[in-house]
Amino acid sequence: MCLTNLNSPQLSFTIVSKGELPFHCPPKESSKWNMHPKVFLSFSKDGAASCPYCGANYQLDQ
């Protein structure tokens, strides 16, 4: 699920459920033509993670 704020693109993020852990970027449903190398992400104490390759933001569903 992607939540986007059109006025502030850096605030858009994808919700990740605990059932998807361990989680990696790009996600499984990404198009193959534009993928960067798969990187597994660690979530902070507040449940946030950011991809070092593409800058995508993820939030762990609490």
N, C-alpha and C positions, 0 to 999 in steps of 0.2 A: 504494500500500500504506500503510495507516494503522496505526501502532503506538500503542497507548494504555495508559497506566498509570492504572487506575481510582482509585488513591489520590492521584494528583497530575495533574490534567488539563492543567496547563501543560507537562508533559513529553510530551504526545502530539504526534506530528508525522507528516507525510507524506513518504515517500521519493520523490525526484525523480531519474529517470535522466538521464544526460547527453544522451540522444537526445531528451528533451523540451525542451531549451534552444532558444531563449529561453523561459523559463517565466513564466507569469502566474497571478495569483490574481484571481478564482476560476478553478479548473481547468476544462477543457473539459467534463468530465462532471458539473459542478454543476447543480443544478436551477435553471431560469431564474427562478422566482418569488422567489428570495431572493438574487439576485446584487447585489453592489456594483459600482462601475465597475471595469473591468479595469485592473490595475496589474502591470507587468512587474517582477520581483524580481531583485535582485542578491544573489549568495551571497557570504558572507564567506570568508576563507581556510580556515576549518574546515568550510565547506560548509553553513552555516546561513543561513536567511532567514526573515523574519517579515513577514506582511502588515500594512501600516499601517492598513488599514480594519477587518479582522475579527480580527486577531491570530493567524491560523493560522500554525503553524510548519512549515517545510519543511527537509528535510535532503537534500543532494545525495549521491547514491549514489557512493561512491568506488570 
